[in-house]
Amino acid sequence: MRITLNIVGSLLVLAGATWFLQGINVLPGSFMTGQIRWAVYGGIAVAAGIGLLLKANRSPKDKGKG
Protein backbone atom coordinates (compact mmCIF):
# COMPACT_ATOMS: atom_id res chain seq x y z
CA MET A 1 0.00 0.00 0.00
CA ARG A 2 2.86 2.36 0.84
CA ILE A 3 4.48 1.90 -2.58
CA THR A 4 1.16 2.49 -4.33
CA LEU A 5 0.55 5.73 -2.40
CA ASN A 6 4.07 6.91 -3.23
CA ILE A 7 3.59 6.20 -6.94
CA VAL A 8 0.16 7.84 -7.12
CA GLY A 9 1.34 10.82 -5.06
CA SER A 10 4.39 11.32 -7.28
CA LEU A 11 2.30 11.12 -10.44
CA LEU A 12 -0.17 13.65 -9.05
CA VAL A 13 2.64 16.06 -8.20
CA LEU A 14 4.20 15.72 -11.66
CA ALA A 15 0.92 16.01 -13.56
CA GLY A 16 -0.25 18.86 -11.34
CA ALA A 17 2.98 20.78 -11.84
CA THR A 18 2.63 20.37 -15.60
CA TRP A 19 -0.99 21.53 -15.54
CA PHE A 20 -0.09 24.48 -13.34
CA LEU A 21 2.77 25.59 -15.57
CA GLN A 22 0.61 25.27 -18.67
CA GLY A 23 -2.21 27.15 -16.98
CA ILE A 24 0.04 30.11 -16.18
CA ASN A 25 1.40 30.08 -19.74
CA VAL A 26 4.94 28.89 -18.93
CA LEU A 27 4.71 25.57 -20.82
CA PRO A 28 3.20 26.27 -24.24
CA GLY A 29 1.80 23.87 -26.82
CA SER A 30 -1.45 22.56 -25.38
CA PHE A 31 -5.12 23.46 -25.17
CA MET A 32 -4.42 24.09 -21.46
CA THR A 33 -1.91 26.86 -22.18
CA GLY A 34 -2.99 30.19 -20.71
CA GLN A 35 -6.13 28.76 -19.10
CA ILE A 36 -6.27 29.77 -15.41
CA ARG A 37 -8.65 26.89 -14.74
CA TRP A 38 -5.78 24.43 -15.40
CA ALA A 39 -3.50 26.33 -13.04
CA VAL A 40 -6.11 25.83 -10.31
CA TYR A 41 -6.55 22.15 -11.14
CA GLY A 42 -2.78 21.74 -11.14
CA GLY A 43 -2.43 23.37 -7.74
CA ILE A 44 -5.09 21.09 -6.30
CA ALA A 45 -3.41 18.02 -7.83
CA VAL A 46 -0.01 19.04 -6.42
CA ALA A 47 -1.52 19.55 -2.96
CA ALA A 48 -3.28 16.16 -3.10
CA GLY A 49 -0.09 14.46 -4.26
CA ILE A 50 1.95 16.00 -1.45
CA GLY A 51 -0.74 14.91 1.01
CA LEU A 52 -0.53 11.32 -0.26
CA LEU A 53 3.25 11.35 -0.08
CA LEU A 54 3.17 12.64 3.49
CA LYS A 55 0.59 10.04 4.49
CA ALA A 56 2.55 7.21 2.88
CA ASN A 57 5.82 8.18 4.50
CA ARG A 58 4.72 8.86 8.06
CA SER A 59 6.69 6.86 10.54
CA PRO A 60 4.78 4.13 12.44
CA LYS A 61 5.09 5.95 15.77
CA ASP A 62 3.45 9.05 14.27
CA LYS A 63 0.38 7.08 13.17
CA GLY A 64 -0.95 6.78 16.73
CA LYS A 65 -0.89 10.52 17.33
CA GLY A 66 -3.69 12.96 16.54
C-alpha positions, 0 to 999 in steps of 0.5 A: 500500500505504501508503494502504491501511495508513493507512486500515485502521489508522485504522479499527481505532483508531476501532472499537477505541476505540468498543468499548473505551468501550462495554466500560467502560460509557462509551458506552451503547446497545449489546449491548457496553455494560458487557461487559469482553470488548469493552473487551479486544477494543477495546484489542487493536484499538487496539494493532493499528491503531497498529502498522499506522499506525506501520508505514505511516509509517516513513521509508524510511531506518528500514526498513533498521534492525533 
